[in-house]
Amino acid sequence: MDPVTMTARTPLQRLMMEKALAMAEELERVGDAAADGQVLSELESLAVARGRDFTRQSLQGALQRAVDDVEKKLRLHAIVPADADDDTKAPRRARS
């Protein structure tokens, strides 16, 4: 099979591509090394376990990216300076 070049646009995409490739390589190794009559059982066990990890890590990465985006927006809003003329204060009541 000819090699394929893929481009990750985000760190999360790169991480998931690397994880998927590692999982495929491990499945191939285990399948090649499995005893006759045990190939399906061993591959199924491995695929379920690694698939669970892959899904968990994907979700963690996507959620962390969303949190980072929100925190970035909050930091940008927090930096906005107050009006130097104190126009943001309510007028003082006159004392009698």
C-alpha positions as CSV (number, residue, x, y, z in Angstrom):
1,M,0.0,0.0,0.0
2,D,1.3,3.5,-0.9
3,P,2.0,5.8,2.0
4,V,-0.5,8.6,2.6
5,T,0.3,12.1,3.9
6,M,-2.2,13.6,6.3
7,T,-2.0,17.2,7.7
8,A,-3.2,18.0,11.2
9,R,-4.6,21.5,11.5
10,T,-4.6,21.5,15.3
11,P,-2.5,19.9,18.1
12,L,-5.6,17.8,19.0
13,Q,-5.8,16.4,15.5
14,R,-2.1,15.6,15.5
15,L,-2.4,13.8,18.8
16,M,-5.4,11.8,17.6
17,M,-3.7,10.9,14.3
18,E,-0.6,9.6,16.2
19,K,-2.8,7.6,18.7
20,A,-4.8,6.1,15.8
21,L,-1.6,5.0,14.0
22,A,-0.1,3.6,17.2
23,M,-3.3,1.6,17.8
24,A,-3.4,0.2,14.3
25,E,0.3,-0.8,14.6
26,E,-0.4,-2.6,17.9
27,L,-3.4,-4.4,16.4
28,E,-1.3,-5.6,13.5
29,R,1.5,-6.9,15.9
30,V,-1.0,-8.6,18.2
31,G,-2.9,-10.2,15.3
32,D,0.4,-11.5,13.7
33,A,1.5,-12.9,17.1
34,A,-1.8,-14.5,18.2
35,A,-2.1,-18.2,18.3
36,D,-4.4,-20.0,15.8
37,G,-8.0,-19.8,17.0
38,Q,-7.2,-16.8,19.3
39,V,-6.8,-14.0,16.7
40,L,-10.4,-12.6,17.0
41,S,-10.5,-12.9,20.8
42,E,-7.2,-11.1,21.3
43,L,-7.8,-8.4,18.7
44,E,-11.3,-7.8,20.0
45,S,-10.0,-7.4,23.6
46,L,-7.3,-5.1,22.5
47,A,-9.5,-3.0,20.3
48,V,-12.1,-2.5,23.0
49,A,-9.5,-1.5,25.6
50,R,-7.5,0.8,23.2
51,G,-10.7,2.2,21.7
52,R,-11.9,3.2,25.2
53,D,-8.6,5.0,25.9
54,F,-8.7,6.6,22.4
55,T,-12.2,7.9,23.0
56,R,-11.4,9.2,26.5
57,Q,-8.3,11.0,25.3
58,S,-10.1,12.5,22.4
59,L,-12.8,13.8,24.7
60,Q,-10.3,15.2,27.1
61,G,-8.4,16.9,24.3
62,A,-11.5,18.4,22.8
63,L,-12.8,19.6,26.2
64,Q,-9.4,21.1,27.1
65,R,-9.3,23.0,23.8
66,A,-12.8,24.4,24.6
67,V,-11.7,25.4,28.1
68,D,-8.5,27.1,26.7
69,D,-10.6,29.1,24.2
70,V,-13.0,30.3,26.9
71,E,-10.1,31.2,29.3
72,K,-8.4,33.1,26.4
73,K,-11.6,35.1,25.8
74,L,-12.0,35.8,29.5
75,R,-8.4,37.1,29.8
76,L,-8.9,39.4,26.8
77,H,-12.0,40.9,28.5
78,A,-10.3,41.2,31.9
79,I,-7.5,43.3,30.4
80,V,-9.8,46.1,29.2
81,P,-8.9,49.2,31.2
82,A,-11.5,51.3,32.9
83,D,-12.3,54.8,31.6
84,A,-9.6,57.2,32.8
85,D,-12.2,60.0,33.3
86,D,-14.1,58.0,35.9
87,D,-17.2,58.2,33.7
88,T,-18.1,54.7,34.9
89,K,-18.9,55.9,38.4
90,A,-22.4,56.9,39.5
91,P,-22.7,60.6,40.2
92,R,-22.4,61.5,43.9
93,R,-25.4,62.9,45.7
94,A,-25.1,66.4,46.9
95,R,-24.9,66.7,50.7
96,S,-27.1,69.3,52.4
